Each structure stands twice: as C-alpha cells, then as structure tokens.
Amino acid sequence: MPYEIKKLPSFNRSAFEADARLYALSPPAADRYFDDYNKKIDNIKRNPDMYQVFEDDPYFRSAGLVYGYRLFYHISEQDKTVILHRVLHGAMDLIKYLEYENDKSSTQS
C-alpha cells in the first residue's frame, strides 16, 4: 500500500526555486528536473526506504535528483506518511538549510 505524501511549505518553495533556476539556464534542463522530481516522488510513495539515510542527519532520507539536487524527506511509520522537507543542491551547506518543521503543519499533494 502506498504511503501518503505530505509536502511542507519549505519543500514546495525549494522545489519551485530549483526549477526556476534551471529554467533560467535551460528550459529542457528544467523539464528533465521536473520529470526526475516526479519519478522520485512516485518511487518514495511506493517504497520510502528505497533511498539512503542522510549520513549527516539520520532523521532525513535523501534521493538524488538530476543536476546535483537532492530531495530530503522523513518517513513517519506510525501513520504511513512521507514528509517531504526540501530540495537542495548538493553543493550547499545541507545541514544549514535542513529544518525540522512541524510535520503536522504540512500540505498534502
């Protein structure tokens, strides 16, 4: 049974910003990012354990996206929900930008 996906506001914001940056450089690159982004979310929904635990902070898991971006999420086993936290570029100080937002104040998608 697929897990429910909840997107935090920081996730929506960071995913949009990554897409906008790529689109400014190359619209086809933004299309590839968007396709990969959707594929990874579908994979996470079906099998959230498929991607690695983020070694700098095991609260998060991380799925690699095209062009060096990474999708960070947390699995809530008790209610079979995956909380999507952020999309960040791997060259960033990831720990600085990862936040523990209130998982219950998320929006669904």
N, C-alpha and C positions, 0 to 999 in steps of 0.2 A: 504494500500500500504506500503510495507516495506521501512524502512529508508535506505539510503546509509550508508555504514560503511567506515570510514577513520581511518587508523592506523598511529599514529605518530611514528617517529623513536624510541622515548623513550618507546613506547608500545611494539614494536617488540623486542627491546633489553631486556626489563624487562621480557616479556613473555618467551623468549628463556632462559634467565638466571634462571628463576624459574623452567622450565622444566629440564634444565641441572642439577640443584641442586638435584631435586627429582630423576632423573635418576641415579645419582651417589649413592644415598641411596638405591633405589629400582626401577628397570625398570617397574614393574607393577604399582607402585605408579605414575610414570611419565605418564604411559598410562591412568590412571584414571584422572589425572590432565588434560591431553590433551583432553580427552573426555568431561570433565566438561567445560573446556575452550570453546570448540566449541559449546556446547549446550547453554552456556550463551550468546555467541555472536549471535547465531541464535535467541534466545529469545529477545535480545536487538534490533535486526534488525526488528523484528515483532512488539514489544511493548516496546519502550525505557523507558517508565515511570514505568515499572514493578518493577524496583529495587529502593531502597531507596536513598534519597538525603543524601549525606555525611554530617553529622551534624557539623563537624569541618570546612567545607568549602562548602557551598551550590552550588558553581559553578559546583561541581562534583556530580555524582551519583556513587554508589558502589554496585557491585554484588559480593557476597561471592562465593569463589571457594573452592574446597577441600583443606585439609591440611593447613588451615588458610590463604590462599592467597585471595586477593581481586582485582577485576578488576575495574578500575576507568575510567569513561567516562563523556562526556559532550554532551548534546543534542542541536543541532542548529536547532531550529524550522523553521527559515526563509528559509533554503534550504533543510529541511528534511534529515539532516545528523547527524549521531552519530560519535563523535570523540573519539576514544579510546586512553587514555593517558598513563596508566601504569598498570602493575600487581605488587602488593606489598604484602609482608607478613604482616598480621595484627599486629605482634609484633614489627614492625618497627615504627620509628617516622614518621608517614604517611605524616604529613604536611611538614616535612623537604624534603621529596622526591617527593611530587607532584609539578608539574611545570605547569605554563601557557605557553605552547609552542604556537607558531603561528599556529593556527588551519588550516590555509590555506596552510601551507607547508607540509601537510600530504601526505601519500601514500595510495593508495586505495588497498582494498582486498575484 
